[in-house]
Amino acid sequence: MYLMGSTRCGISAKQVQRETGVTYKTAWRMFNQIRTLLSDGDIQLESTKENTKVEVDETYMGGKRKGSRGRPMRGDKKMTPVVGIAQRNGRVVARVTKDATAKTLKGLIRKHVVPGSVVYTDEYPAYNTISEGRKYVHHRIRHADGVYVRGDIHTNTVEGLWSLIKRGIGGVYHSVSPENLQSYLDEYCFRYNRRHEGNLQFKSILERASRA
């Protein structure tokens, strides 16, 4: 737990095997058990007077298709859709989903973002209806036109989260199965949401372990 809580981008089971002398199977099982403590659950990114701005984006993790860019086509089973919701200067949520349809995106936003928030997305058509029946202010940035920032309209925060997660998984763990992906997302969101604690993240993990 200390090794996981004191590293910025995570630590692999292989490295723990080398440092502690346990078998790789034991180290991997220990890490999986610890990750079950790192989920923040169905938190709401609360709207406050000082911070009402939330960014939403979806990405895809897993194998890459040769000669293909952008969002996978319907039915592509090689990549796993993940939806991220990031409160500017606040907390984040990342969830594995079965798809990136309007129904799925709207459901996640309503679960994690309280009414009154300003929601920023890109031009993906599935975001067209997210504000229906709920008091969100919806702003969009058109990446397809080569525009990434227009005033305070952008999705740089959530895209920074994707960069952090993908660099961490690629550099430390190399690859993650779809079945275990959510637990790794939980780990990185746990770190991000406690980024100001530094090495004190270990204390947060220890407190959760004591309540398990």
N, C-alpha and C positions, 0 to 999 in steps of 0.2 A: 504494500500500500504506500509506503514512503517513496519508493522508486517511481511509482505512477504519479504520485502527488507532487513530486519535486522536479519533474521534467516538463519542459514547455510543450513539446510536440509528441510526447508519449515515449514509451520504451518497449522494445519487442520482447517476446517471450524468449527468443534466442539469446538476447543479451542477458536477460535474467538467468538463463541457464548457465551462461559462462561465468557470471558474477557470483552466483550462489551455489553452484555445483549440483542443483537438482536436475532431473531429466527434463527434456523439452516438453514432454507430455504433461508433467507436473506443473511446469511454469505456465503453459498455455491454459491449463484448467484453472489455476489460481487467478490468472488475469480475467478469464471469463466470469469467474465468481465475483471478483471485485467490480467488474463493469456493471453487474446487476445492481450495484449500489449507486451508480452515477446518473441514473435517469431523474430528471426534474419533473417528470410526469406531465400532466396536462396543464402546465402553467399558463396563465394569461399575461400577455405583455400589456400591462395596464396603462391606460391613457391618463396622463396627469397634465396639469397646467404647463409644466415645464417641458414635458416630453410626450408629444402625441403622435410622433412620426414613426411609421412602421414600414419596412420594405419587405416585399414578398418576391420570391423567385423560385424557379424550379431548375434542377439540373439532373444529369443522368450519370450514373456511376457503373463501372464494369467494363466489359470489352468494347473495343472500338471497331467500327465497320470501315473497311478500306474505301477511300474515295467518297466518304459521306461526311457532311458537316451539319451542324445545327441539331435540332431536336430529332430524335429517332422517329421513324414512321410508325403508324399504328401497327401493332402486332410484332414489333421488334422485341424479342425476348432476351437479347444479349446484354441489354443495359437496364439498370434499375432506376426508376424515377424517384427523386427525392425533392421534397418541398421545404424551403427554408423561410422563416419569418424572423426578421431582425429589427429590434427596436433601436433606433439611433441613440447612441450613448447608453444603451441598456442591455437587456438580455436577448437571447436568441433561442429558437426552436428549430430542429431539423427532423423531419419525419419521412421514413420510407413509405411510399404509396403504391397502390396497384396501377395507377395511371396519373396523367396530368390533365384530366378533363375539367371542365368548368364546375361540375358538381363536386369533384374531389377538392379542388382548390377553394371553392366557396365554403365547404364544410370545415376545412382546416382553419381558414381565416376566422370564421365565426367562433370556432372553439378557442382560439388563442388570442384574438384581438378584440378588445372591448369596443362597443359603439362610441363614436366620437373621435376615433383615431383618424389620422390622415394616412392613407395607404398609398405607397408608391410601387409601381410595377413597370415592366416593359410592355411592349405592344402585343404580346401573345394574346390571341383572340379569346382564350379560355378565361381571361380576366375580365371580360366585358361586363359580366353580370354580378361581380362580387359585391357591389354596393346596393343591390336590389333588396329592399325590405330591411335594411340595416343602415344606421346613420354613419357611414364612412364617407370621407372625402377622398376621392380616387384621382390620383395624378399618374400620368404615364410618360415614359421616355422612349423614344423611337430609336432603338439600337440599329434597326435595319437601314436607317437613313444616315448612320454614322454619327449620331448624336448620343452622347453618354452623360452629359450634365447640362441642365438648363436651369439656372438659378439654384434652388434647393431641390429640384426634381432630379433624382438619380436613384440608382440601386447599388451604389458602390459599397455600402455596408454589408449587405447580404452577399454580394459577389466576393467581398473580402473574406467572408466566412467560408465560402466554397473553396477559395484559394488555400486557406489555412487547412481545411479538412483534406483536400486532395493532395496537397504537399505532404501533410502528415502521414496519411495512409500510404501514399506512394513511396515516401522516403523511409518510413519506419516499418510498416507492415507489408508493403509491396502490393498485396492484394487481399481482398476481403470477400468472403462468400455472401451472396444475397441474404442468406439465413441469419448471418451474424452482423450484417451491416448496421442495423439499428443500434446495437449495443456500442459500436464504434462511434456512430454519430452522437450518441448520448455522452460518450467520454469527451469528445471534442467540444460539445456544447457546455458540458460541466466545466471544462477548463475556461472556455470563453466567458461564461457567466461569472466566473470567479477570477478573472484575469488581473484584478487589482490586489488579490491576496498573495500573489507570489508563491513562495514555498508553503504558505499556510493552507494551501489546498489540501495538504496531507491531513490537517486537523479536520477539515470538512469531511473527508472520506472516513476518517477514524470515528467521527461522531455518528455517521450513518451506519457504520459497521456495529457500533455499540447498541444501536436501536433495532438492528436486523434480527 
